[in-house]
Amino acid sequence: MLLLKGWRYAAVVGGLTGLIFAAIYPTIIDPYFHPEKWQKFQKIGREGINREDIQPGGMKVWTDPFAKKE
């Protein structure tokens, strides 16, 4: 069995950590720090869709319960 020592061990651990970070960054970290970009994508993707028409079972469309009533 091959035992990694010294700089090779550090390179393997660093490489695995880098791979995990590279996979997590675009899915978790970027949307957290730049939500306006992702909200714009959602707005473009949902254009022309009437939310009341696609709601299952005639349920009410979700609204924020903590939003101020106007």
PDB file of N, CA, C and O in Angstrom:
ATOM      1  N   MET A   1       0.829  -1.170   0.000  1.00  0.00           N
ATOM      2  CA  MET A   1       0.000   0.000   0.000  1.00  0.00           C
ATOM      3  C   MET A   1       0.887   1.253   0.000  1.00  0.00           C
ATOM      4  O   MET A   1       1.894   1.324   0.705  1.00  0.00           O
ATOM      5  N   LEU A   2       0.489   2.216  -0.797  1.00  0.00           N
ATOM      6  CA  LEU A   2       1.260   3.445  -0.924  1.00  0.00           C
ATOM      7  C   LEU A   2       0.911   4.402   0.203  1.00  0.00           C
ATOM      8  O   LEU A   2      -0.258   4.736   0.399  1.00  0.00           O
ATOM      9  N   LEU A   3       1.904   4.836   0.933  1.00  0.00           N
ATOM     10  CA  LEU A   3       1.706   5.796   2.015  1.00  0.00           C
ATOM     11  C   LEU A   3       2.217   7.150   1.560  1.00  0.00           C
ATOM     12  O   LEU A   3       3.366   7.281   1.138  1.00  0.00           O
ATOM     13  N   LEU A   4       1.374   8.139   1.647  1.00  0.00           N
ATOM     14  CA  LEU A   4       1.769   9.483   1.250  1.00  0.00           C
ATOM     15  C   LEU A   4       2.366  10.212   2.439  1.00  0.00           C
ATOM     16  O   LEU A   4       1.808  10.202   3.536  1.00  0.00           O
ATOM     17  N   LYS A   5       3.512  10.848   2.206  1.00  0.00           N
ATOM     18  CA  LYS A   5       4.176  11.585   3.278  1.00  0.00           C
ATOM     19  C   LYS A   5       4.624  12.936   2.734  1.00  0.00           C
ATOM     20  O   LYS A   5       4.876  13.095   1.539  1.00  0.00           O
ATOM     21  N   GLY A   6       4.713  13.890   3.631  1.00  0.00           N
ATOM     22  CA  GLY A   6       5.278  15.188   3.288  1.00  0.00           C
ATOM     23  C   GLY A   6       4.418  15.975   2.314  1.00  0.00           C
ATOM     24  O   GLY A   6       3.207  16.114   2.488  1.00  0.00           O
ATOM     25  N   TRP A   7       5.081  16.486   1.282  1.00  0.00           N
ATOM     26  CA  TRP A   7       4.398  17.378   0.344  1.00  0.00           C
ATOM     27  C   TRP A   7       3.359  16.646  -0.494  1.00  0.00           C
ATOM     28  O   TRP A   7       2.385  17.257  -0.932  1.00  0.00           O
ATOM     29  N   ARG A   8       3.547  15.344  -0.727  1.00  0.00           N
ATOM     30  CA  ARG A   8       2.552  14.585  -1.507  1.00  0.00           C
ATOM     31  C   ARG A   8       1.231  14.471  -0.748  1.00  0.00           C
ATOM     32  O   ARG A   8       0.160  14.587  -1.343  1.00  0.00           O
ATOM     33  N   TYR A   9       1.306  14.248   0.550  1.00  0.00           N
ATOM     34  CA  TYR A   9       0.110  14.192   1.384  1.00  0.00           C
ATOM     35  C   TYR A   9      -0.604  15.547   1.356  1.00  0.00           C
ATOM     36  O   TYR A   9      -1.823  15.614   1.197  1.00  0.00           O
ATOM     37  N   ALA A  10       0.163  16.609   1.512  1.00  0.00           N
ATOM     38  CA  ALA A  10      -0.412  17.956   1.490  1.00  0.00           C
ATOM     39  C   ALA A  10      -1.039  18.242   0.126  1.00  0.00           C
ATOM     40  O   ALA A  10      -2.082  18.891   0.054  1.00  0.00           O
ATOM     41  N   ALA A  11      -0.416  17.768  -0.956  1.00  0.00           N
ATOM     42  CA  ALA A  11      -0.964  17.995  -2.295  1.00  0.00           C
ATOM     43  C   ALA A  11      -2.278  17.244  -2.485  1.00  0.00           C
ATOM     44  O   ALA A  11      -3.206  17.783  -3.087  1.00  0.00           O
ATOM     45  N   VAL A  12      -2.376  16.026  -1.992  1.00  0.00           N
ATOM     46  CA  VAL A  12      -3.613  15.244  -2.118  1.00  0.00           C
ATOM     47  C   VAL A  12      -4.727  15.879  -1.291  1.00  0.00           C
ATOM     48  O   VAL A  12      -5.844  16.048  -1.780  1.00  0.00           O
ATOM     49  N   VAL A  13      -4.434  16.225  -0.059  1.00  0.00           N
ATOM     50  CA  VAL A  13      -5.441  16.845   0.800  1.00  0.00           C
ATOM     51  C   VAL A  13      -5.851  18.202   0.233  1.00  0.00           C
ATOM     52  O   VAL A  13      -7.038  18.524   0.204  1.00  0.00           O
ATOM     53  N   GLY A  14      -4.898  18.989  -0.211  1.00  0.00           N
ATOM     54  CA  GLY A  14      -5.207  20.282  -0.812  1.00  0.00           C
ATOM     55  C   GLY A  14      -6.010  20.142  -2.095  1.00  0.00           C
ATOM     56  O   GLY A  14      -6.918  20.933  -2.351  1.00  0.00           O
ATOM     57  N   GLY A  15      -5.682  19.141  -2.903  1.00  0.00           N
ATOM     58  CA  GLY A  15      -6.426  18.907  -4.143  1.00  0.00           C
ATOM     59  C   GLY A  15      -7.868  18.504  -3.873  1.00  0.00           C
ATOM     60  O   GLY A  15      -8.786  18.993  -4.531  1.00  0.00           O
ATOM     61  N   LEU A  16      -8.068  17.615  -2.908  1.00  0.00           N
ATOM     62  CA  LEU A  16      -9.431  17.209  -2.565  1.00  0.00           C
ATOM     63  C   LEU A  16     -10.234  18.380  -1.997  1.00  0.00           C
ATOM     64  O   LEU A  16     -11.408  18.554  -2.325  1.00  0.00           O
ATOM     65  N   THR A  17      -9.596  19.171  -1.153  1.00  0.00           N
ATOM     66  CA  THR A  17     -10.268  20.349  -0.598  1.00  0.00           C
ATOM     67  C   THR A  17     -10.616  21.335  -1.707  1.00  0.00           C
ATOM     68  O   THR A  17     -11.706  21.907  -1.705  1.00  0.00           O
ATOM     69  N   GLY A  18      -9.716  21.535  -2.639  1.00  0.00           N
ATOM     70  CA  GLY A  18      -9.968  22.425  -3.767  1.00  0.00           C
ATOM     71  C   GLY A  18     -11.105  21.933  -4.644  1.00  0.00           C
ATOM     72  O   GLY A  18     -11.923  22.732  -5.100  1.00  0.00           O
ATOM     73  N   LEU A  19     -11.171  20.632  -4.887  1.00  0.00           N
ATOM     74  CA  LEU A  19     -12.257  20.057  -5.685  1.00  0.00           C
ATOM     75  C   LEU A  19     -13.611  20.273  -5.009  1.00  0.00           C
ATOM     76  O   LEU A  19     -14.588  20.641  -5.661  1.00  0.00           O
ATOM     77  N   ILE A  20     -13.658  20.042  -3.713  1.00  0.00           N
ATOM     78  CA  ILE A  20     -14.910  20.235  -2.981  1.00  0.00           C
ATOM     79  C   ILE A  20     -15.324  21.703  -3.032  1.00  0.00           C
ATOM     80  O   ILE A  20     -16.493  22.009  -3.267  1.00  0.00           O
ATOM     81  N   PHE A  21     -14.372  22.614  -2.812  1.00  0.00           N
ATOM     82  CA  PHE A  21     -14.686  24.035  -2.863  1.00  0.00           C
ATOM     83  C   PHE A  21     -15.134  24.446  -4.266  1.00  0.00           C
ATOM     84  O   PHE A  21     -16.065  25.238  -4.408  1.00  0.00           O
ATOM     85  N   ALA A  22     -14.485  23.920  -5.296  1.00  0.00           N
ATOM     86  CA  ALA A  22     -14.853  24.258  -6.673  1.00  0.00           C
ATOM     87  C   ALA A  22     -16.269  23.776  -6.999  1.00  0.00           C
ATOM     88  O   ALA A  22     -16.959  24.405  -7.801  1.00  0.00           O
ATOM     89  N   ALA A  23     -16.707  22.688  -6.399  1.00  0.00           N
ATOM     90  CA  ALA A  23     -18.059  22.188  -6.636  1.00  0.00           C
ATOM     91  C   ALA A  23     -19.095  22.969  -5.831  1.00  0.00           C
ATOM     92  O   ALA A  23     -20.220  23.161  -6.292  1.00  0.00           O
ATOM     93  N   ILE A  24     -18.731  23.414  -4.650  1.00  0.00           N
ATOM     94  CA  ILE A  24     -19.667  24.106  -3.771  1.00  0.00           C
ATOM     95  C   ILE A  24     -19.830  25.578  -4.138  1.00  0.00           C
ATOM     96  O   ILE A  24     -20.922  26.125  -3.982  1.00  0.00           O
ATOM     97  N   TYR A  25     -18.782  26.230  -4.619  1.00  0.00           N
ATOM     98  CA  TYR A  25     -18.825  27.670  -4.850  1.00  0.00           C
ATOM     99  C   TYR A  25     -19.983  28.109  -5.756  1.00  0.00           C
ATOM    100  O   TYR A  25     -20.746  28.988  -5.354  1.00  0.00           O
ATOM    101  N   PRO A  26     -20.153  27.540  -6.967  1.00  0.00           N
ATOM    102  CA  PRO A  26     -21.232  28.060  -7.830  1.00  0.00           C
ATOM    103  C   PRO A  26     -22.637  27.689  -7.359  1.00  0.00           C
ATOM    104  O   PRO A  26     -23.607  28.321  -7.779  1.00  0.00           O
ATOM    105  N   THR A  27     -22.766  26.698  -6.514  1.00  0.00           N
ATOM    106  CA  THR A  27     -24.100  26.273  -6.098  1.00  0.00           C
ATOM    107  C   THR A  27     -24.543  26.852  -4.764  1.00  0.00           C
ATOM    108  O   THR A  27     -25.743  26.994  -4.530  1.00  0.00           O
ATOM    109  N   ILE A  28     -23.604  27.193  -3.879  1.00  0.00           N
ATOM    110  CA  ILE A  28     -23.975  27.671  -2.550  1.00  0.00           C
ATOM    111  C   ILE A  28     -23.432  29.072  -2.272  1.00  0.00           C
ATOM    112  O   ILE A  28     -24.193  29.958  -1.880  1.00  0.00           O
ATOM    113  N   ILE A  29     -22.152  29.283  -2.466  1.00  0.00           N
ATOM    114  CA  ILE A  29     -21.508  30.516  -2.034  1.00  0.00           C
ATOM    115  C   ILE A  29     -21.857  31.700  -2.929  1.00  0.00           C
ATOM    116  O   ILE A  29     -22.196  32.770  -2.422  1.00  0.00           O
ATOM    117  N   ASP A  30     -21.781  31.533  -4.248  1.00  0.00           N
ATOM    118  CA  ASP A  30     -22.065  32.649  -5.164  1.00  0.00           C
ATOM    119  C   ASP A  30     -23.502  33.155  -5.036  1.00  0.00           C
ATOM    120  O   ASP A  30     -23.688  34.370  -4.959  1.00  0.00           O
ATOM    121  N   PRO A  31     -24.530  32.302  -5.009  1.00  0.00           N
ATOM    122  CA  PRO A  31     -25.888  32.825  -4.826  1.00  0.00           C
ATOM    123  C   PRO A  31     -26.088  33.514  -3.472  1.00  0.00           C
ATOM    124  O   PRO A  31     -26.913  34.422  -3.359  1.00  0.00           O
ATOM    125  N   TYR A  32     -25.356  33.101  -2.463  1.00  0.00           N
ATOM    126  CA  TYR A  32     -25.488  33.730  -1.147  1.00  0.00           C
ATOM    127  C   TYR A  32     -24.961  35.160  -1.165  1.00  0.00           C
ATOM    128  O   TYR A  32     -25.575  36.052  -0.579  1.00  0.00           O
ATOM    129  N   PHE A  33     -23.837  35.386  -1.827  1.00  0.00           N
ATOM    130  CA  PHE A  33     -23.237  36.713  -1.842  1.00  0.00           C
ATOM    131  C   PHE A  33     -23.737  37.608  -2.968  1.00  0.00           C
ATOM    132  O   PHE A  33     -23.565  38.824  -2.895  1.00  0.00           O
ATOM    133  N   HIS A  34     -24.354  37.045  -4.009  1.00  0.00           N
ATOM    134  CA  HIS A  34     -24.845  37.830  -5.147  1.00  0.00           C
ATOM    135  C   HIS A  34     -26.282  37.422  -5.489  1.00  0.00           C
ATOM    136  O   HIS A  34     -26.513  36.892  -6.576  1.00  0.00           O
ATOM    137  N   PRO A  35     -27.251  37.651  -4.603  1.00  0.00           N
ATOM    138  CA  PRO A  35     -28.618  37.181  -4.861  1.00  0.00           C
ATOM    139  C   PRO A  35     -29.314  37.925  -5.996  1.00  0.00           C
ATOM    140  O   PRO A  35     -30.189  37.357  -6.650  1.00  0.00           O
ATOM    141  N   GLU A  36     -28.945  39.189  -6.246  1.00  0.00           N
ATOM    142  CA  GLU A  36     -29.636  39.944  -7.287  1.00  0.00           C
ATOM    143  C   GLU A  36     -29.439  39.329  -8.673  1.00  0.00           C
ATOM    144  O   GLU A  36     -30.347  39.376  -9.503  1.00  0.00           O
ATOM    145  N   LYS A  37     -28.269  38.757  -8.927  1.00  0.00           N
ATOM    146  CA  LYS A  37     -28.019  38.097 -10.214  1.00  0.00           C
ATOM    147  C   LYS A  37     -28.952  36.900 -10.388  1.00  0.00           C
ATOM    148  O   LYS A  37     -29.492  36.690 -11.474  1.00  0.00           O
ATOM    149  N   TRP A  38     -29.143  36.123  -9.340  1.00  0.00           N
ATOM    150  CA  TRP A  38     -29.979  34.927  -9.414  1.00  0.00           C
ATOM    151  C   TRP A  38     -31.460  35.283  -9.433  1.00  0.00           C
ATOM    152  O   TRP A  38     -32.258  34.578 -10.051  1.00  0.00           O
ATOM    153  N   GLN A  39     -31.836  36.371  -8.761  1.00  0.00           N
ATOM    154  CA  GLN A  39     -33.225  36.824  -8.820  1.00  0.00           C
ATOM    155  C   GLN A  39     -33.569  37.284 -10.231  1.00  0.00           C
ATOM    156  O   GLN A  39     -34.693  37.087 -10.694  1.00  0.00           O
ATOM    157  N   LYS A  40     -32.600  37.900 -10.919  1.00  0.00           N
ATOM    158  CA  LYS A  40     -32.817  38.320 -12.310  1.00  0.00           C
ATOM    159  C   LYS A  40     -33.035  37.094 -13.201  1.00  0.00           C
ATOM    160  O   LYS A  40     -33.916  37.107 -14.061  1.00  0.00           O
ATOM    161  N   PHE A  41     -32.246  36.041 -13.005  1.00  0.00           N
ATOM    162  CA  PHE A  41     -32.424  34.803 -13.774  1.00  0.00           C
ATOM    163  C   PHE A  41     -33.811  34.216 -13.541  1.00  0.00           C
ATOM    164  O   PHE A  41     -34.457  33.764 -14.486  1.00  0.00           O
ATOM    165  N   GLN A  42     -34.274  34.218 -12.293  1.00  0.00           N
ATOM    166  CA  GLN A  42     -35.599  33.696 -11.978  1.00  0.00           C
ATOM    167  C   GLN A  42     -36.689  34.520 -12.646  1.00  0.00           C
ATOM    168  O   GLN A  42     -37.647  33.973 -13.192  1.00  0.00           O
ATOM    169  N   LYS A  43     -36.536  35.834 -12.599  1.00  0.00           N
ATOM    170  CA  LYS A  43     -37.536  36.711 -13.193  1.00  0.00           C
ATOM    171  C   LYS A  43     -37.643  36.463 -14.706  1.00  0.00           C
ATOM    172  O   LYS A  43     -38.746  36.409 -15.249  1.00  0.00           O
ATOM    173  N   ILE A  44     -36.504  36.314 -15.378  1.00  0.00           N
ATOM    174  CA  ILE A  44     -36.497  36.046 -16.822  1.00  0.00           C
ATOM    175  C   ILE A  44     -37.105  34.676 -17.112  1.00  0.00           C
ATOM    176  O   ILE A  44     -37.875  34.526 -18.061  1.00  0.00           O
ATOM    177  N   GLY A  45     -36.763  33.682 -16.301  1.00  0.00           N
ATOM    178  CA  GLY A  45     -37.261  32.329 -16.522  1.00  0.00           C
ATOM    179  C   GLY A  45     -38.748  32.167 -16.273  1.00  0.00           C
ATOM    180  O   GLY A  45     -39.373  31.257 -16.818  1.00  0.00           O
ATOM    181  N   ARG A  46     -39.324  33.041 -15.454  1.00  0.00           N
ATOM    182  CA  ARG A  46     -40.740  32.917 -15.105  1.00  0.00           C
ATOM    183  C   ARG A  46     -41.635  33.894 -15.856  1.00  0.00           C
ATOM    184  O   ARG A  46     -42.829  33.993 -15.571  1.00  0.00           O
ATOM    185  N   GLU A  47     -41.057  34.623 -16.825  1.00  0.00           N
ATOM    186  CA  GLU A  47     -41.863  35.563 -17.612  1.00  0.00           C
ATOM    187  C   GLU A  47     -42.952  34.815 -18.373  1.00  0.00           C
ATOM    188  O   GLU A  47     -42.704  33.743 -18.926  1.00  0.00           O
ATOM    189  N   GLY A  48     -44.146  35.375 -18.401  1.00  0.00           N
ATOM    190  CA  GLY A  48     -45.246  34.795 -19.161  1.00  0.00           C
ATOM    191  C   GLY A  48     -45.967  33.660 -18.463  1.00  0.00           C
ATOM    192  O   GLY A  48     -46.870  33.057 -19.043  1.00  0.00           O
ATOM    193  N   ILE A  49     -45.588  33.351 -17.226  1.00  0.00           N
ATOM    194  CA  ILE A  49     -46.234  32.272 -16.484  1.00  0.00           C
ATOM    195  C   ILE A  49     -47.163  32.890 -15.452  1.00  0.00           C
ATOM    196  O   ILE A  49     -46.729  33.671 -14.606  1.00  0.00           O
ATOM    197  N   ASN A  50     -48.446  32.539 -15.524  1.00  0.00           N
ATOM    198  CA  ASN A  50     -49.404  33.004 -14.530  1.00  0.00           C
ATOM    199  C   ASN A  50     -49.400  32.007 -13.376  1.00  0.00           C
ATOM    200  O   ASN A  50     -49.828  30.863 -13.532  1.00  0.00           O
ATOM    201  N   ARG A  51     -48.919  32.444 -12.227  1.00  0.00           N
ATOM    202  CA  ARG A  51     -48.745  31.543 -11.090  1.00  0.00           C
ATOM    203  C   ARG A  51     -50.058  30.959 -10.600  1.00  0.00           C
ATOM    204  O   ARG A  51     -50.085  29.822 -10.128  1.00  0.00           O
ATOM    205  N   GLU A  52     -51.148  31.710 -10.702  1.00  0.00           N
ATOM    206  CA  GLU A  52     -52.443  31.205 -10.248  1.00  0.00           C
ATOM    207  C   GLU A  52     -52.917  30.037 -11.117  1.00  0.00           C
ATOM    208  O   GLU A  52     -53.593  29.136 -10.620  1.00  0.00           O
ATOM    209  N   ASP A  53     -52.573  30.043 -12.401  1.00  0.00           N
ATOM    210  CA  ASP A  53     -53.007  28.980 -13.313  1.00  0.00           C
ATOM    211  C   ASP A  53     -52.289  27.656 -13.062  1.00  0.00           C
ATOM    212  O   ASP A  53     -52.862  26.595 -13.308  1.00  0.00           O
ATOM    213  N   ILE A  54     -51.056  27.696 -12.580  1.00  0.00           N
ATOM    214  CA  ILE A  54     -50.290  26.460 -12.413  1.00  0.00           C
ATOM    215  C   ILE A  54     -50.275  25.957 -10.971  1.00  0.00           C
ATOM    216  O   ILE A  54     -49.648  24.937 -10.686  1.00  0.00           O
ATOM    217  N   GLN A  55     -50.952  26.653 -10.060  1.00  0.00           N
ATOM    218  CA  GLN A  55     -51.010  26.234  -8.663  1.00  0.00           C
ATOM    219  C   GLN A  55     -51.817  24.938  -8.554  1.00  0.00           C
ATOM    220  O   GLN A  55     -52.944  24.890  -9.046  1.00  0.00           O
ATOM    221  N   PRO A  56     -51.277  23.878  -7.922  1.00  0.00           N
ATOM    222  CA  PRO A  56     -52.007  22.613  -7.814  1.00  0.00           C
ATOM    223  C   PRO A  56     -53.171  22.696  -6.831  1.00  0.00           C
ATOM    224  O   PRO A  56     -53.060  23.324  -5.778  1.00  0.00           O
ATOM    225  N   GLY A  57     -54.261  22.074  -7.175  1.00  0.00           N
ATOM    226  CA  GLY A  57     -55.399  21.933  -6.276  1.00  0.00           C
ATOM    227  C   GLY A  57     -56.080  23.228  -5.903  1.00  0.00           C
ATOM    228  O   GLY A  57     -56.779  23.282  -4.891  1.00  0.00           O
ATOM    229  N   GLY A  58     -55.900  24.266  -6.686  1.00  0.00           N
ATOM    230  CA  GLY A  58     -56.536  25.536  -6.371  1.00  0.00           C
ATOM    231  C   GLY A  58     -55.997  26.191  -5.118  1.00  0.00           C
ATOM    232  O   GLY A  58     -56.678  27.011  -4.502  1.00  0.00           O
ATOM    233  N   MET A  59     -54.771  25.837  -4.729  1.00  0.00           N
ATOM    234  CA  MET A  59     -54.182  26.399  -3.518  1.00  0.00           C
ATOM    235  C   MET A  59     -53.772  27.851  -3.755  1.00  0.00           C
ATOM    236  O   MET A  59     -53.528  28.257  -4.891  1.00  0.00           O
ATOM    237  N   LYS A  60     -53.698  28.614  -2.694  1.00  0.00           N
ATOM    238  CA  LYS A  60     -53.295  30.010  -2.766  1.00  0.00           C
ATOM    239  C   LYS A  60     -51.797  30.095  -3.068  1.00  0.00           C
ATOM    240  O   LYS A  60     -51.016  29.287  -2.566  1.00  0.00           O
ATOM    241  N   VAL A  61     -51.399  31.068  -3.884  1.00  0.00           N
ATOM    242  CA  VAL A  61     -49.984  31.286  -4.193  1.00  0.00           C
ATOM    243  C   VAL A  61     -49.291  31.768  -2.930  1.00  0.00           C
ATOM    244  O   VAL A  61     -49.842  32.575  -2.180  1.00  0.00           O
ATOM    245  N   TRP A  62     -48.068  31.268  -2.693  1.00  0.00           N
ATOM    246  CA  TRP A  62     -47.329  31.600  -1.479  1.00  0.00           C
ATOM    247  C   TRP A  62     -47.058  33.088  -1.405  1.00  0.00           C
ATOM    248  O   TRP A  62     -46.702  33.717  -2.401  1.00  0.00           O
ATOM    249  N   THR A  63     -47.230  33.642  -0.223  1.00  0.00           N
ATOM    250  CA  THR A  63     -46.871  35.030   0.060  1.00  0.00           C
ATOM    251  C   THR A  63     -46.046  35.042   1.335  1.00  0.00           C
ATOM    252  O   THR A  63     -46.159  34.139   2.164  1.00  0.00           O
ATOM    253  N   ASP A  64     -45.226  36.053   1.491  1.00  0.00           N
ATOM    254  CA  ASP A  64     -44.372  36.167   2.662  1.00  0.00           C
ATOM    255  C   ASP A  64     -45.213  36.558   3.871  1.00  0.00           C
ATOM    256  O   ASP A  64     -45.799  37.641   3.878  1.00  0.00           O
ATOM    257  N   PRO A  65     -45.288  35.712   4.890  1.00  0.00           N
ATOM    258  CA  PRO A  65     -46.129  36.030   6.045  1.00  0.00           C
ATOM    259  C   PRO A  65     -45.568  37.182   6.877  1.00  0.00           C
ATOM    260  O   PRO A  65     -46.297  37.760   7.683  1.00  0.00           O
ATOM    261  N   PHE A  66     -44.296  37.529   6.702  1.00  0.00           N
ATOM    262  CA  PHE A  66     -43.680  38.585   7.487  1.00  0.00           C
ATOM    263  C   PHE A  66     -43.606  39.911   6.742  1.00  0.00           C
ATOM    264  O   PHE A  66     -43.130  40.903   7.292  1.00  0.00           O
ATOM    265  N   ALA A  67     -44.073  39.938   5.496  1.00  0.00           N
ATOM    266  CA  ALA A  67     -44.054  41.177   4.720  1.00  0.00           C
ATOM    267  C   ALA A  67     -45.083  42.159   5.288  1.00  0.00           C
ATOM    268  O   ALA A  67     -46.117  41.763   5.825  1.00  0.00           O
ATOM    269  N   LYS A  68     -44.770  43.435   5.153  1.00  0.00           N
ATOM    270  CA  LYS A  68     -45.692  44.453   5.656  1.00  0.00           C
ATOM    271  C   LYS A  68     -46.929  44.508   4.774  1.00  0.00           C
ATOM    272  O   LYS A  68     -46.835  44.484   3.547  1.00  0.00           O
ATOM    273  N   LYS A  69     -48.072  44.582   5.408  1.00  0.00           N
ATOM    274  CA  LYS A  69     -49.336  44.667   4.673  1.00  0.00           C
ATOM    275  C   LYS A  69     -49.499  46.089   4.151  1.00  0.00           C
ATOM    276  O   LYS A  69     -49.275  47.059   4.876  1.00  0.00           O
ATOM    277  N   GLU A  70     -49.891  46.199   2.889  1.00  0.00           N
ATOM    278  CA  GLU A  70     -50.056  47.523   2.292  1.00  0.00           C
ATOM    279  C   GLU A  70     -51.516  47.876   2.170  1.00  0.00           C
ATOM    280  O   GLU A  70     -51.850  48.958   1.687  1.00  0.00           O
TER     281      GLU A  70
END
